């Protein structure tokens, strides 16, 4: 595994800051993402409810917990948009080209995010914490997206 350089460290630190903006009711699920191109931050994203929709934090309960939805399943049953998705959406909304960019994320992307990352043209993903989604890793490999677990 290649050693991370000082830029990787800086951008991963930024993902931790962005994750604190999350409105997810579960603290252990605060996720941050940063899309970078040519050592410049293009967009950021964190997990939270879509604009105009009350978050679980505002509602005072987690819908997934309330319905006993197991982690990693039925991702559509959640008010939150994933951090990676929000970062990609912000790029599209603002007309920012992220083709060939790197996505830094606090957590390994799920399969839904992996599909979006691949189609957005992101060529490298650096993540810190694991997530039990082998299918996303399989898709990244098949699409030739370089995926690296962050190790200082």
C-alpha positions as CSV (number, residue, x, y, z in Angstrom):
1,X,0.0,0.0,0.0
2,X,1.5,3.4,-1.0
3,X,2.3,5.9,1.8
4,X,0.0,8.8,1.9
5,X,1.6,12.2,1.1
6,X,1.0,15.5,3.0
7,X,-1.8,16.4,0.6
8,X,-3.7,13.2,1.3
9,X,-3.3,13.9,5.0
10,X,-4.6,17.4,4.7
11,X,-7.6,16.4,2.6
12,X,-8.5,13.5,5.0
13,X,-8.3,16.0,7.9
14,X,-10.8,18.1,6.0
15,X,-13.2,15.2,5.6
16,X,-13.2,14.9,9.4
17,X,-14.2,18.5,9.7
18,X,-16.9,18.2,7.1
19,X,-18.3,15.2,8.9
20,X,-19.0,17.3,11.9
21,X,-21.6,19.2,9.8
22,X,-23.7,16.0,9.5
23,X,-27.2,16.1,10.7
24,X,-27.4,12.3,11.1
25,X,-28.9,11.3,14.5
26,X,-26.3,8.6,14.9
27,X,-22.9,10.2,15.8
28,X,-21.1,7.1,14.6
29,X,-22.5,7.7,11.2
30,X,-21.2,11.3,10.7
31,X,-19.6,11.0,7.3
32,X,-17.6,13.7,5.3
33,X,-16.4,13.7,1.7
34,X,-14.1,16.1,-0.2
35,X,-13.6,16.0,-4.0
36,X,-10.2,17.3,-5.0
37,X,-8.7,17.9,-8.4
38,X,-5.1,19.2,-9.0
39,X,-4.7,19.7,-5.2
40,X,-7.8,22.0,-5.1
41,X,-11.0,21.3,-3.3
42,X,-13.8,21.2,-5.8
43,X,-16.7,20.3,-3.4
44,X,-17.5,18.9,0.0
45,X,-20.4,16.8,1.2
46,X,-21.7,15.4,4.4
47,X,-24.6,13.0,5.2
48,X,-27.8,14.8,5.9
49,X,-31.4,15.4,4.8
50,X,-32.1,17.0,1.4
51,X,-32.7,20.8,1.4
52,X,-36.0,21.6,2.9
53,X,-36.5,18.2,4.6
54,X,-36.2,17.9,8.4
55,X,-33.3,15.7,9.4
56,X,-33.5,12.9,12.0
57,X,-31.6,15.2,14.3
58,X,-34.3,17.8,14.0
59,X,-37.0,15.1,14.3
60,X,-35.3,13.7,17.4
61,X,-35.1,10.1,16.2
62,X,-33.4,8.0,13.6
63,X,-35.9,6.5,11.1
64,X,-33.6,3.5,10.5
65,X,-33.3,2.8,14.2
66,X,-37.0,3.2,14.7
67,X,-37.8,0.6,12.0
68,X,-34.8,-1.7,13.1
69,X,-33.2,-1.5,9.6
70,X,-29.9,-3.4,9.7
71,X,-26.8,-1.4,8.8
72,X,-25.8,-1.7,5.1
73,X,-29.3,-2.6,4.0
74,X,-32.4,-0.8,2.6
75,X,-30.4,2.4,2.2
76,X,-33.4,4.1,0.6
77,X,-35.1,4.0,4.1
78,X,-33.3,7.1,5.4
79,X,-33.8,10.8,5.3
80,X,-30.1,11.4,4.7
81,X,-28.2,11.8,1.4
82,X,-24.8,10.2,1.7
83,X,-21.7,12.5,1.9
84,X,-20.3,11.2,-1.4
85,X,-23.6,11.8,-3.1
86,X,-23.9,15.3,-1.7
87,X,-20.4,16.2,-2.9
88,X,-21.1,14.9,-6.4
89,X,-24.5,16.7,-6.5
90,X,-22.9,20.0,-5.4
91,X,-20.4,19.6,-8.3
92,X,-23.3,19.1,-10.8
93,X,-25.4,21.9,-9.3
94,X,-22.4,24.4,-9.5
95,X,-21.2,23.2,-12.9
96,X,-17.8,21.9,-11.5
97,X,-16.0,19.3,-13.6
98,X,-14.9,16.4,-11.3
99,X,-13.8,14.1,-14.1
100,X,-10.5,12.6,-13.1
101,X,-10.8,13.9,-9.5
102,X,-10.0,12.1,-6.2
103,X,-12.7,11.6,-3.6
104,X,-11.6,11.6,0.0
105,X,-14.1,10.2,2.5
106,X,-14.2,9.3,6.2
107,X,-15.8,5.9,5.3
108,X,-15.6,3.4,2.5
109,X,-18.3,4.2,-0.1
110,X,-21.4,2.0,-0.3
111,X,-22.4,0.4,-3.6
112,X,-24.8,3.1,-4.5
113,X,-22.2,5.8,-3.9
114,X,-19.6,3.7,-5.8
115,X,-21.9,3.7,-8.9
116,X,-22.2,7.4,-8.7
117,X,-18.5,7.9,-8.2
118,X,-17.7,5.7,-11.2
119,X,-20.2,7.5,-13.5
120,X,-19.0,11.0,-12.3
121,X,-15.5,10.1,-13.6
122,X,-13.8,10.1,-10.3
123,X,-10.6,8.0,-10.7
124,X,-9.3,7.7,-7.1
125,X,-11.0,7.1,-3.7
126,X,-9.2,7.5,-0.4
127,X,-11.2,6.4,2.7
128,X,-10.4,6.1,6.4
129,X,-12.9,3.7,8.0
130,X,-14.1,0.4,6.5
131,X,-17.7,-0.4,5.6
132,X,-19.0,-3.9,5.0
133,X,-19.7,-3.5,1.2
134,X,-17.6,-5.9,-0.8
135,X,-19.7,-5.3,-3.9
136,X,-18.7,-1.6,-4.0
137,X,-15.1,-2.7,-4.0
138,X,-15.7,-5.1,-6.8
139,X,-17.3,-2.4,-8.9
140,X,-14.4,0.0,-8.3
141,X,-12.0,-2.7,-9.3
142,X,-13.9,-3.5,-12.5
143,X,-14.2,0.2,-13.4
144,X,-10.4,0.8,-12.7
145,X,-11.1,3.3,-9.9
146,X,-8.0,3.3,-7.6
147,X,-9.2,2.8,-4.0
148,X,-6.9,3.3,-1.1
149,X,-7.4,2.9,2.7
150,X,-6.0,5.9,4.4
151,X,-2.9,5.0,6.5
152,X,-0.8,7.8,7.9
